[in-house]
Amino acid sequence: MKIYLATPMNGRPIEDIKEKIADWASLLAKKGIDFFNPFSEAIAMDNAVDGVVEDKRPVEILCNAAKYIEDCSSVLFIGSMDELRQSLGCQVELVIAVNYGKGFYLYDDGEIIEIESLKLTWKFSRRTKGQLR
């Protein structure tokens, strides 16, 4: 078993991110559970303003981290349901995990909740010819 640790990063202080991940890494290590930590302090520092992550290339950073979900059995989101709703990157990690048969767990207010399925709502609108952006 290997767990991918997901937590919101954009707009958050680097020290807060490190602390959250370190707490979970320590807990998992004590239980003998392998994990992948997608947080890179060097990348965070390159994208920080006054110690707060401000992703300049969020899709690139997300893709470079999320590719490691492939090697994990599940994803553990460290944060509340509200934080998950606000984090676009973590929502993508959720979709990847659930759609590809990985477990997705949310740690919220002292409780671990398993997200078994998603109800995705898609709405498409149509542009007329010549309106490419």
N, C-alpha and C positions, 0 to 999 in steps of 0.2 A: 504494500500500500504506500502510495506517495500522494501527498496533498499539496495542491497549488494554493498559496496564500494570496488572496485578493483583498485589497483595501483601497478606498479612494485616495488619490494622491494629488491630483490637480487642485490647486487652491489651498493646500494644507501645508503647515510647517513641516519641514524635513524632520525635525526632532520628534514631532508627534507620530509621524509615519514610522520612523525607526523604532520608537518605543512600542507601538502597537504590534509590529511584526516581531520584535524581540520577545515580547511576552508570549506570543503564540509559538514562536520557534522553540523557546525554552520548554513550554508545556509539552509540545509534541516530542521533543528530544527526550524528555524524561520518560515518556511513554514508549519510546523506541519507534516512533512513527517518522518515516522519512518525509521531507517536504521540499518544495521549491519556493524560494523567495524571489519574486520578480522585481523587487525594489533594487535599484542601483543608485547608490549615493552619488557616484560620479555624474551620472546622467541627471539626477535630480539637481545637483549643484549647478550644472550647466544650464538648467532650465529654471533656476530660482531667482526670485527678486526678494531681497531682504529675508532670506531663509524660507520663503514660501514657494512651493512648486508652481510654476506658471508655464505649462507645456507649450513650447513653440511649435512642436510637431507631434501632437498627441496621437494621431493615427499611427505614425511610424513607431513611436515608443510603445503603444499598445500592441501592435503586431509583433514587435520583437519580443515582448514579454509573453503574450498569449500563445505563441507557438509552443511553449513548454507545457501547456495543458495536455497536449498529445501524450506526454510521458507520465501523466499523473492519473490516478484513479478517481480523484474528485477535486473539487474546488471548495475552499472554505472562504467565505466572505466575512471579513472582520469589520463589522459595523452594523448599524441599525437598518431596518427596512427603509426608513426615510433616506438614509445615506445612499442606499442602493438605488433608490428611485432618482437620486440626484447625480449619480456617477455614471456618465455615459460609457466610460471604459469598462467598469465593472458589470454593466448591463450586457455588454458585448461578451464578456467572459462567461456570464450566466447563460446566454444563448448558445455559445459554443459548448459549454459543459452539458447542458440538458439535451441539445440536439444531437450530440455525439456520444450519448450514453454514459457520460461521466456523472458522478454524483455532484450535487451543488448544495452546500450547507451555508446557513446564515447564522452568525452568532449575534443575537440581539438580546440585550438586557438579561444576561446570564443564562440564556436558553439557546440550544442549538436546534435550528429548524431545518428540515430537509425540504428543498424545493423540488418537487417531483415532475412538474410539467409547467408549461407556459401557455398562456392564451395570448397569442400575438394578434394584434389588429392592424391590418394594413389598409391604408387609404391611398389611392392613386389618383392623381389629377393629370390632365392631358394639356399639353401646350400645342399651339398651332405651329406649323412649319416655320423654320427660321428663327426660333426663339431659344436656341441653345445658349447656355451660359458659358 
